[in-house]
Amino acid sequence: MRKYRVVIEETVSEEFEIEATSEEEAVSNAIQEYDAGNFVVGSDNVEHRQISVIGDDGELTNWIEF
């Protein structure tokens, strides 16, 4: 039996409410809150996931959604 290396990629999302005077400020403040650990995206909110095998040449095969 042979061993394979696989890569699993997930996209998770979560909605947060923030007060700001503009969209730009909202993004900036949200990034600060995220970096400070105040906005945490839960792993139970997976929007997309895919898997790929790492070939012998180190390159990824085609991504497969699952």
C-alpha positions, 0 to 999 in steps of 0.5 A, spaced: 500 500 500 502 506 498 502 513 502 499 519 499 499 526 501 492 530 500 490 537 501 483 539 504 481 546 503 475 549 507 472 556 506 468 558 513 464 565 514 461 568 519 457 575 520 459 580 525 456 587 526 460 593 527 459 600 528 463 605 523 462 611 519 464 608 512 465 602 509 472 603 509 472 604 516 468 598 518 473 593 514 479 597 518 475 596 524 473 589 523 480 587 521 482 590 528 477 586 531 479 579 528 486 580 529 485 582 536 481 575 537 474 578 538 471 576 531 472 568 531 469 565 525 466 558 527 469 552 524 461 549 524 460 555 518 463 551 512 461 554 506 465 550 501 470 545 501 475 541 496 480 536 496 487 535 492 492 530 492 499 532 492 503 528 486 510 526 486 512 532 483 509 536 488 504 539 484 497 539 486 492 534 482 485 537 480 481 540 486 475 536 487 469 539 491 466 534 497 
